[in-house]
Amino acid sequence: MNSDSDLQIAGDILEVQHLLRPARQHPSTVAEFVGLARSIAADRSQWAPLVQYDATTRWYHRLRTVPPALGSARAGETPLGYEVWLLSWVPGQGSGLHDHGRSSGVLTVLEGELTERTERGMRSLDSGAQRVFAPGYVHEVVNDSLEPAVSLHIYYPGLTEMPMHAAQCASATADAVHV
């Protein structure tokens, strides 16, 4: 009998589609927030007409703000409010090294390609790629390609701070290979 689980085979919960729950209006688990991001990404009419590109500064637009809702969480869970942001990236634009304070998040690349840099190395994120992160996760996102990119970000609870960090991982990422 084969004892390999779907997660052991795939190595990444985000790659096991049937384990992800469908989006709810008030998600309360990481899988549900990932599902929400995927459902928004799949409906281009929600975001594509809003996208703008600005060569002088990063463009962003808040798509949705949902406050914590009573009765939205399962027994024993705290309801989470959340925000959904749409960002565009022209070639060369980056976020700078930062974290998201007390917020967790889901980053989804909608179009183009982005590079995520952390102290552990670099990861190329093509269209459709997703990253999930916990509070205090330090990273930098950059458009290293020659084409514009668009990304969707969900922060739960809603983003209240985005502390910037010194380039502590610059030397680690200079020699890193793609993860």
ABEGO torsion letter per residue (X at the ends): XBABBAAAAAGBAAABAAABBBBBABBABAAAAAAAAAAAAABAAAAAAABBBBAABBBBBBABBBBBBBGABBBGBBBBBBBBBBBBBBBGBBAEBBBAEABBBBBBBABEBBBBBBAAEBBBBBBGBBBBBBBGBBBBBBBABABBBBBBBBBOBBBABBBBBBBAAAAAAAABBBX
